[in-house]
Amino acid sequence: MVKKKVVLIEDHVVGHIRQCEAIYYHIVEYYKRRKAIDDGAELLSLQLNTKIQPGWLKKTMHYFMHPRYAECEGCDRCVRMITSPEDYRRLLAVSPDIVVSPFGKRTTLITRWLARRCRAKSIVLMNPRQFQERYDLVVIPRHDVVEAKPNMVVTEGAPNAVRLRALSPAALSLRNEFGQSKTCRIGLLLGGDYKTFRMQEEKIDVLIRQVREVAGILNAELFITTSRRTPRSIERAVKFCFTGESSCRLLVIASENNRPEVVPALLGLCRLVLVSPESISMISEAATSDAHVLVYEDDDFLDDKHRRFLANLKTKGFIHTESIDRIAQKILEVSRLPVKEKSLNDGEAVLEGLSRIL
């Protein structure tokens, strides 16, 4: 058996990195099913410090120095132009079989160049727009509204491997720490500011007070985690509300103690999970789990893409939504539902896409 070398080109956005890692997990799963490689495909993540150029200088460099940049399939000149000398040397040192990256003018150009140079397969996430046909596989969520092409996989949510990650040693250790319970368990996943979305302390205060109140009514156990994007004011409000609270079994403040695989473990422990609305990756992970998913509504800052995403998942029965001021009533309503029958399952679509190119 031969191990495959997978290189992830990272862009410093946590959600994008998770999605790329999910593709890696599915690559490993694909080869496991075919019994073509050992358990661990070799993974290398490259966080590149790409140079940030002012708009006018970037145009000069791309269009004056390289007039045919828009048609470039990835050449040394372009890659050296957008990377530091150190990163360029790191790229020359790798020899992948598969290159995975999120969409970005720099990351996708590097992906094309590296795949062509190493005769590797290229996989790009999200919508590479006019470059769609230049990659072996493009994984695009439905809310990006694109015309499907032969090299595409269209998913309902963001690619994730939360079920596979739930079996990791770190996630299993955390789940074993709390064991089984007949008590209702409620999870709370709080993201943070993202693009135009702003998490407001007043709204979160209303939300967490209702969560604490309904936990008392249901005699439920609470499992709570913030993210690295959560504003400090929100972190303080969460700690003030739940520190010392008997119902709170787990409280993770990601900026202080970001426990590995806490999200997959939490999703495996809880019957119902309440999620903030701005993170497509986090909501997709929750919808893929066996937990009932409730997303609180905050239309003030959500863009059209997020609204399409939430509407699609709600219509298909993967999530519930409710306004913040009625969260307590909705939690009580969802808690009475039978075992969840329908979960998001984009993994099979990704595996089918991988079967076309590997």
ZIWO-V701897 format. One record per residue. N is the residue number from 1. RES is the residue in one letter. SS is DSSP state (A for helix, B for strand, O for the rest). PSI is psi in degrees with one decimal (none if undefined). D_FIRST is the distance of its C-alpha to the first C-alpha in whole Angstrom. Layout:
n:N res:RES ss:SS psi:PSI d_first:D_FIRST
n:N res:RES ss:SS psi:PSI d_first:D_FIRST
This chain:
n:1 res:M ss:O psi:145.6 d_first:0
n:2 res:V ss:O psi:131.1 d_first:4
n:3 res:K ss:O psi:139.6 d_first:7
n:4 res:K ss:O psi:143.9 d_first:10
n:5 res:K ss:B psi:120.3 d_first:13
n:6 res:V ss:B psi:125.1 d_first:16
n:7 res:V ss:B psi:126.7 d_first:19
n:8 res:L ss:B psi:125.2 d_first:22
n:9 res:I ss:B psi:109.7 d_first:26
n:10 res:E ss:B psi:152.8 d_first:28
n:11 res:D ss:O psi:16.5 d_first:32
n:12 res:H ss:O psi:-0.6 d_first:33
n:13 res:V ss:O psi:117.9 d_first:34
n:14 res:V ss:A psi:-45.1 d_first:33
n:15 res:G ss:A psi:-40.1 d_first:32
n:16 res:H ss:A psi:-39.5 d_first:31
n:17 res:I ss:A psi:-42.4 d_first:28
n:18 res:R ss:A psi:-40.9 d_first:27
n:19 res:Q ss:A psi:-40.1 d_first:27
n:20 res:C ss:A psi:-42.0 d_first:24
n:21 res:E ss:A psi:-34.9 d_first:23
n:22 res:A ss:A psi:-40.3 d_first:23
n:23 res:I ss:A psi:-39.6 d_first:21
n:24 res:Y ss:A psi:-47.3 d_first:18
n:25 res:Y ss:A psi:-39.4 d_first:18
n:26 res:H ss:A psi:-31.8 d_first:18
n:27 res:I ss:A psi:-46.3 d_first:15
n:28 res:V ss:A psi:-43.9 d_first:13
n:29 res:E ss:A psi:-40.4 d_first:15
n:30 res:Y ss:A psi:-47.7 d_first:14
n:31 res:Y ss:A psi:-31.7 d_first:10
n:32 res:K ss:A psi:-44.0 d_first:11
n:33 res:R ss:A psi:-32.8 d_first:13
n:34 res:R ss:A psi:-5.5 d_first:11
n:35 res:K ss:O psi:42.3 d_first:8
n:36 res:A ss:O psi:-20.4 d_first:6
n:37 res:I ss:O psi:169.6 d_first:5
n:38 res:D ss:O psi:176.0 d_first:6
n:39 res:D ss:O psi:-31.9 d_first:10
n:40 res:G ss:O psi:101.4 d_first:11
n:41 res:A ss:O psi:143.5 d_first:11
n:42 res:E ss:B psi:123.6 d_first:13
n:43 res:L ss:B psi:133.7 d_first:17
n:44 res:L ss:B psi:121.3 d_first:20
n:45 res:S ss:B psi:127.3 d_first:23
n:46 res:L ss:B psi:110.6 d_first:26
n:47 res:Q ss:B psi:105.9 d_first:29
n:48 res:L ss:O psi:134.3 d_first:31
n:49 res:N ss:O psi:71.9 d_first:35
n:50 res:T ss:O psi:142.7 d_first:36
n:51 res:K ss:O psi:136.1 d_first:40
n:52 res:I ss:O psi:116.0 d_first:42
n:53 res:Q ss:O psi:141.8 d_first:45
n:54 res:P ss:O psi:151.6 d_first:48
n:55 res:G ss:A psi:-46.5 d_first:48
n:56 res:W ss:A psi:-35.7 d_first:51
n:57 res:L ss:A psi:-37.9 d_first:49
n:58 res:K ss:A psi:-43.0 d_first:46
n:59 res:K ss:A psi:-41.0 d_first:47
n:60 res:T ss:A psi:-45.5 d_first:49
n:61 res:M ss:A psi:-41.3 d_first:45
n:62 res:H ss:A psi:-35.9 d_first:44
n:63 res:Y ss:A psi:-29.6 d_first:46
n:64 res:F ss:A psi:-48.1 d_first:49
n:65 res:M ss:O psi:-25.8 d_first:46
n:66 res:H ss:O psi:79.3 d_first:43
n:67 res:P ss:O psi:-27.6 d_first:45
n:68 res:R ss:O psi:29.7 d_first:42
n:69 res:Y ss:A psi:-41.6 d_first:40
n:70 res:A ss:A psi:-24.3 d_first:40
n:71 res:E ss:A psi:2.0 d_first:38
n:72 res:C ss:O psi:130.1 d_first:36
n:73 res:E ss:O psi:4.6 d_first:33
n:74 res:G ss:O psi:102.4 d_first:32
n:75 res:C ss:O psi:163.1 d_first:33
n:76 res:D ss:A psi:-39.9 d_first:33
n:77 res:R ss:A psi:-48.5 d_first:37
n:78 res:C ss:A psi:-43.4 d_first:37
n:79 res:V ss:A psi:-41.4 d_first:34
n:80 res:R ss:A psi:-29.2 d_first:36
n:81 res:M ss:A psi:-32.9 d_first:39
n:82 res:I ss:A psi:4.6 d_first:37
n:83 res:T ss:O psi:158.6 d_first:35
n:84 res:S ss:O psi:158.5 d_first:36
n:85 res:P ss:A psi:-38.4 d_first:36
n:86 res:E ss:A psi:-45.3 d_first:33
n:87 res:D ss:A psi:-36.2 d_first:31
n:88 res:Y ss:A psi:-40.3 d_first:31
n:89 res:R ss:A psi:-37.8 d_first:30
n:90 res:R ss:A psi:-39.4 d_first:27
n:91 res:L ss:A psi:-38.7 d_first:26
n:92 res:L ss:A psi:-24.6 d_first:26
n:93 res:A ss:A psi:-14.3 d_first:24
n:94 res:V ss:O psi:153.7 d_first:21
n:95 res:S ss:O psi:76.5 d_first:18
n:96 res:P ss:O psi:158.9 d_first:17
n:97 res:D ss:O psi:-28.1 d_first:15
n:98 res:I ss:B psi:135.0 d_first:17
n:99 res:V ss:B psi:130.0 d_first:20
n:100 res:V ss:B psi:135.6 d_first:22
n:101 res:S ss:B psi:156.1 d_first:26
n:102 res:P ss:B psi:161.8 d_first:29
n:103 res:F ss:O psi:136.6 d_first:32
n:104 res:G ss:O psi:145.2 d_first:34
n:105 res:K ss:A psi:-38.9 d_first:36
n:106 res:R ss:A psi:-49.3 d_first:34
n:107 res:T ss:A psi:-40.1 d_first:31
n:108 res:T ss:A psi:-32.9 d_first:30
n:109 res:L ss:A psi:-41.6 d_first:32
n:110 res:I ss:A psi:-39.5 d_first:29
n:111 res:T ss:A psi:-46.1 d_first:26
n:112 res:R ss:A psi:-46.8 d_first:28
n:113 res:W ss:A psi:-47.6 d_first:28
n:114 res:L ss:A psi:-39.9 d_first:25
n:115 res:A ss:A psi:-42.6 d_first:23
n:116 res:R ss:A psi:-41.8 d_first:25
n:117 res:R ss:A psi:-38.6 d_first:24
n:118 res:C ss:A psi:4.6 d_first:21
n:119 res:R ss:O psi:44.2 d_first:20
n:120 res:A ss:O psi:165.2 d_first:19
n:121 res:K ss:B psi:141.8 d_first:19
n:122 res:S ss:B psi:132.6 d_first:22
n:123 res:I ss:B psi:125.2 d_first:23
n:124 res:V ss:B psi:138.2 d_first:27
n:125 res:L ss:B psi:153.5 d_first:28
n:126 res:M ss:O psi:-153.8 d_first:32
n:127 res:N ss:O psi:104.4 d_first:34
n:128 res:P ss:O psi:16.9 d_first:34
n:129 res:R ss:A psi:-118.7 d_first:37
n:130 res:Q ss:A psi:-6.5 d_first:38
n:131 res:F ss:A psi:12.0 d_first:34
n:132 res:Q ss:A psi:-42.4 d_first:33
n:133 res:E ss:A psi:-3.2 d_first:32
n:134 res:R ss:A psi:4.0 d_first:30
n:135 res:Y ss:O psi:153.6 d_first:27
n:136 res:D ss:O psi:-37.4 d_first:24
n:137 res:L ss:B psi:132.9 d_first:24
n:138 res:V ss:B psi:122.8 d_first:27
n:139 res:V ss:B psi:112.3 d_first:28
n:140 res:I ss:B psi:128.6 d_first:31
n:141 res:P ss:B psi:148.9 d_first:33
n:142 res:R ss:A psi:-31.4 d_first:36
n:143 res:H ss:A psi:-9.9 d_first:39
n:144 res:D ss:A psi:-4.6 d_first:38
n:145 res:V ss:O psi:78.8 d_first:40
n:146 res:V ss:O psi:160.7 d_first:38
n:147 res:E ss:O psi:121.2 d_first:38
n:148 res:A ss:O psi:140.9 d_first:35
n:149 res:K ss:O psi:164.4 d_first:33
n:150 res:P ss:O psi:-29.7 d_first:30
n:151 res:N ss:O psi:15.8 d_first:28
n:152 res:M ss:B psi:151.7 d_first:29
n:153 res:V ss:B psi:120.8 d_first:28
n:154 res:V ss:B psi:122.0 d_first:31
n:155 res:T ss:B psi:158.2 d_first:31
n:156 res:E ss:O psi:-34.0 d_first:34
n:157 res:G ss:O psi:-163.1 d_first:33
n:158 res:A ss:O psi:140.4 d_first:31
n:159 res:P ss:O psi:135.1 d_first:27
n:160 res:N ss:O psi:160.0 d_first:27
n:161 res:A ss:O psi:43.0 d_first:24
n:162 res:V ss:A psi:-33.8 d_first:27
n:163 res:R ss:A psi:-38.6 d_first:26
n:164 res:L ss:A psi:-38.6 d_first:22
n:165 res:R ss:A psi:-27.1 d_first:24
n:166 res:A ss:O psi:-17.4 d_first:26
n:167 res:L ss:O psi:1.6 d_first:23
n:168 res:S ss:O psi:155.2 d_first:23
n:169 res:P ss:A psi:-39.8 d_first:24
n:170 res:A ss:A psi:-43.5 d_first:27
n:171 res:A ss:A psi:-42.6 d_first:28
n:172 res:L ss:A psi:-37.4 d_first:28
n:173 res:S ss:A psi:-42.4 d_first:30
n:174 res:L ss:A psi:-40.2 d_first:33
n:175 res:R ss:A psi:-39.7 d_first:33
n:176 res:N ss:A psi:-27.6 d_first:33
n:177 res:E ss:A psi:-33.3 d_first:36
n:178 res:F ss:A psi:-18.4 d_first:38
n:179 res:G ss:O psi:-168.3 d_first:37
n:180 res:Q ss:O psi:156.1 d_first:38
n:181 res:S ss:O psi:142.7 d_first:42
n:182 res:K ss:O psi:-9.7 d_first:44
n:183 res:T ss:O psi:144.7 d_first:46
n:184 res:C ss:O psi:132.6 d_first:45
n:185 res:R ss:B psi:129.4 d_first:43
n:186 res:I ss:B psi:129.4 d_first:43
n:187 res:G ss:B psi:149.5 d_first:41
n:188 res:L ss:B psi:115.7 d_first:42
n:189 res:L ss:B psi:111.7 d_first:40
n:190 res:L ss:O psi:124.6 d_first:42
n:191 res:G ss:O psi:-124.0 d_first:41
n:192 res:G ss:O psi:-162.3 d_first:44
n:193 res:D ss:O psi:138.2 d_first:45
n:194 res:Y ss:B psi:119.4 d_first:43
n:195 res:K ss:O psi:-115.2 d_first:44
n:196 res:T ss:O psi:-10.4 d_first:48
n:197 res:F ss:B psi:134.3 d_first:47
n:198 res:R ss:O psi:122.9 d_first:49
n:199 res:M ss:O psi:120.7 d_first:49
n:200 res:Q ss:O psi:132.2 d_first:53
n:201 res:E ss:A psi:-38.1 d_first:54
n:202 res:E ss:A psi:-42.5 d_first:56
n:203 res:K ss:A psi:-42.0 d_first:54
n:204 res:I ss:A psi:-34.5 d_first:52
n:205 res:D ss:A psi:-42.3 d_first:54
n:206 res:V ss:A psi:-41.6 d_first:56
n:207 res:L ss:A psi:-53.2 d_first:52
n:208 res:I ss:A psi:-29.4 d_first:51
n:209 res:R ss:A psi:-37.6 d_first:55
n:210 res:Q ss:A psi:-37.9 d_first:54
n:211 res:V ss:A psi:-44.2 d_first:51
n:212 res:R ss:A psi:-39.8 d_first:52
n:213 res:E ss:A psi:-45.8 d_first:55
n:214 res:V ss:A psi:-27.4 d_first:53
n:215 res:A ss:A psi:-36.8 d_first:51
n:216 res:G ss:A psi:-39.8 d_first:54
n:217 res:I ss:A psi:-42.7 d_first:55
n:218 res:L ss:A psi:-2.8 d_first:52
n:219 res:N ss:O psi:44.4 d_first:52
n:220 res:A ss:O psi:158.8 d_first:48
n:221 res:E ss:B psi:139.1 d_first:46
n:222 res:L ss:B psi:138.6 d_first:45
n:223 res:F ss:B psi:116.6 d_first:41
n:224 res:I ss:B psi:135.8 d_first:42
n:225 res:T ss:B psi:140.7 d_first:40
n:226 res:T ss:O psi:-177.8 d_first:41
n:227 res:S ss:O psi:174.3 d_first:39
n:228 res:R ss:O psi:-12.3 d_first:39
n:229 res:R ss:O psi:-8.0 d_first:41
n:230 res:T ss:O psi:127.2 d_first:44
n:231 res:P ss:O psi:149.3 d_first:47
n:232 res:R ss:A psi:-36.1 d_first:49
n:233 res:S ss:A psi:-35.8 d_first:52
n:234 res:I ss:A psi:-40.4 d_first:50
n:235 res:E ss:A psi:-43.9 d_first:48
n:236 res:R ss:A psi:-42.0 d_first:51
n:237 res:A ss:A psi:-41.3 d_first:52
n:238 res:V ss:A psi:-45.7 d_first:49
n:239 res:K ss:A psi:-40.8 d_first:50
n:240 res:F ss:A psi:-38.0 d_first:53
n:241 res:C ss:A psi:-36.4 d_first:53
n:242 res:F ss:A psi:-13.6 d_first:50
n:243 res:T ss:O psi:125.3 d_first:51
n:244 res:G ss:O psi:-5.1 d_first:52
n:245 res:E ss:O psi:125.5 d_first:52
n:246 res:S ss:O psi:-29.7 d_first:51
n:247 res:S ss:O psi:-17.2 d_first:49
n:248 res:C ss:B psi:105.2 d_first:47
n:249 res:R ss:B psi:-27.9 d_first:44
n:250 res:L ss:B psi:127.7 d_first:42
n:251 res:L ss:B psi:110.1 d_first:43
n:252 res:V ss:B psi:117.1 d_first:40
n:253 res:I ss:O psi:105.7 d_first:42
n:254 res:A ss:O psi:-34.0 d_first:39
n:255 res:S ss:O psi:-17.5 d_first:41
n:256 res:E ss:O psi:-36.2 d_first:42
n:257 res:N ss:O psi:83.2 d_first:39
n:258 res:N ss:O psi:86.8 d_first:36
n:259 res:R ss:O psi:133.3 d_first:34
n:260 res:P ss:O psi:139.3 d_first:30
n:261 res:E ss:O psi:29.8 d_first:29
n:262 res:V ss:A psi:-36.3 d_first:33
n:263 res:V ss:A psi:-50.6 d_first:33
n:264 res:P ss:A psi:-38.7 d_first:30
n:265 res:A ss:A psi:-44.1 d_first:32
n:266 res:L ss:A psi:-42.8 d_first:35
n:267 res:L ss:A psi:-28.9 d_first:34
n:268 res:G ss:A psi:-23.9 d_first:33
n:269 res:L ss:A psi:-31.2 d_first:36
n:270 res:C ss:O psi:147.1 d_first:39
n:271 res:R ss:O psi:-26.5 d_first:40
n:272 res:L ss:B psi:135.4 d_first:42
n:273 res:V ss:B psi:129.1 d_first:41
n:274 res:L ss:B psi:127.8 d_first:43
n:275 res:V ss:B psi:142.4 d_first:42
n:276 res:S ss:O psi:155.4 d_first:43
n:277 res:P ss:O psi:-6.8 d_first:43
n:278 res:E ss:O psi:-21.4 d_first:42
n:279 res:S ss:O psi:105.2 d_first:39
n:280 res:I ss:A psi:-37.9 d_first:37
n:281 res:S ss:A psi:-47.4 d_first:33
n:282 res:M ss:A psi:-40.8 d_first:35
n:283 res:I ss:A psi:-39.6 d_first:37
n:284 res:S ss:A psi:-41.9 d_first:33
n:285 res:E ss:A psi:-45.9 d_first:32
n:286 res:A ss:A psi:-42.2 d_first:35
n:287 res:A ss:A psi:-23.3 d_first:35
n:288 res:T ss:A psi:-21.2 d_first:31
n:289 res:S ss:O psi:179.3 d_first:32
n:290 res:D ss:O psi:-1.1 d_first:34
n:291 res:A ss:O psi:145.2 d_first:37
n:292 res:H ss:B psi:137.4 d_first:40
n:293 res:V ss:B psi:127.3 d_first:40
n:294 res:L ss:B psi:120.3 d_first:44
n:295 res:V ss:B psi:125.3 d_first:44
n:296 res:Y ss:B psi:146.2 d_first:47
n:297 res:E ss:B psi:138.7 d_first:49
n:298 res:D ss:O psi:77.9 d_first:50
n:299 res:D ss:O psi:-9.4 d_first:51
n:300 res:D ss:O psi:-34.2 d_first:53
n:301 res:F ss:O psi:-3.0 d_first:50
n:302 res:L ss:O psi:138.0 d_first:47
n:303 res:D ss:O psi:176.3 d_first:47
n:304 res:D ss:A psi:-34.8 d_first:47
n:305 res:K ss:A psi:-44.5 d_first:43
n:306 res:H ss:A psi:-39.0 d_first:43
n:307 res:R ss:A psi:-41.2 d_first:45
n:308 res:R ss:A psi:-42.5 d_first:44
n:309 res:F ss:A psi:-49.8 d_first:40
n:310 res:L ss:A psi:-41.8 d_first:42
n:311 res:A ss:A psi:-40.4 d_first:44
n:312 res:N ss:A psi:-47.2 d_first:42
n:313 res:L ss:A psi:-35.5 d_first:40
n:314 res:K ss:A psi:-44.5 d_first:43
n:315 res:T ss:A psi:-36.6 d_first:44
n:316 res:K ss:O psi:2.6 d_first:41
n:317 res:G ss:O psi:15.0 d_first:41
n:318 res:F ss:O psi:-25.0 d_first:39
n:319 res:I ss:O psi:163.9 d_first:41
n:320 res:H ss:B psi:153.0 d_first:45
n:321 res:T ss:B psi:154.6 d_first:47
n:322 res:E ss:B psi:150.7 d_first:50
n:323 res:S ss:B psi:154.2 d_first:53
n:324 res:I ss:A psi:-39.4 d_first:53
n:325 res:D ss:A psi:-9.7 d_first:56
n:326 res:R ss:A psi:18.7 d_first:55
n:327 res:I ss:A psi:-41.5 d_first:52
n:328 res:A ss:A psi:-47.8 d_first:53
n:329 res:Q ss:A psi:-39.1 d_first:55
n:330 res:K ss:A psi:-37.4 d_first:51
n:331 res:I ss:A psi:-43.5 d_first:49
n:332 res:L ss:A psi:-40.3 d_first:52
n:333 res:E ss:A psi:-47.7 d_first:51
n:334 res:V ss:A psi:-33.4 d_first:47
n:335 res:S ss:A psi:-21.4 d_first:47
n:336 res:R ss:O psi:-4.7 d_first:49
n:337 res:L ss:O psi:152.3 d_first:47
n:338 res:P ss:O psi:-178.3 d_first:44
n:339 res:V ss:O psi:139.0 d_first:41
n:340 res:K ss:O psi:129.0 d_first:39
n:341 res:E ss:O psi:-22.7 d_first:38
n:342 res:K ss:O psi:116.5 d_first:36
n:343 res:S ss:O psi:152.3 d_first:34
n:344 res:L ss:O psi:135.3 d_first:32
n:345 res:N ss:O psi:67.9 d_first:29
n:346 res:D ss:O psi:-14.5 d_first:28
n:347 res:G ss:A psi:-40.9 d_first:24
n:348 res:E ss:A psi:-35.7 d_first:24
n:349 res:A ss:A psi:-40.5 d_first:26
n:350 res:V ss:A psi:-43.0 d_first:23
n:351 res:L ss:A psi:-38.1 d_first:20
n:352 res:E ss:A psi:-40.8 d_first:22
n:353 res:G ss:A psi:-40.2 d_first:22
n:354 res:L ss:A psi:-34.9 d_first:19
n:355 res:S ss:A psi:-20.5 d_first:18
n:356 res:R ss:A psi:-22.2 d_first:21
n:357 res:I ss:A psi:-16.4 d_first:19
n:358 res:L ss:O psi:none d_first:15
